[in-house]
Amino acid sequence: MPDPVPQRQYYSLQQVAEILSLHPETVRRYLARGDLPAIKVGEGRSHHWRVRSDWLDKWADQNIYDPRGGADKRGKR
């Protein structure tokens, strides 16, 4: 029997904002600038953003902030 295909989980903009403890407008700016990988579902002005859980995990790992300055990777993209 072949291995089952893993189910991908997608988060809405609001869910991403809650997970990251950010304002939804901040997340919207990240998405619009392409800083946070996402897909658009729908067309025109009625589209909705969706972020795959593994994309969010990778993005969070690459955007760790260390106030001591040692592990801040945000400027090294």
Buried (B, 14 or more C-beta within 10 A) or exposed (E): EEEEEEEEEBBBBEBBBEBBEBEBEEBBEBBEEEBBBBEEEEEEEEEEBBBBBEBBEEBEEEBEEEEEEEEEEEEEE
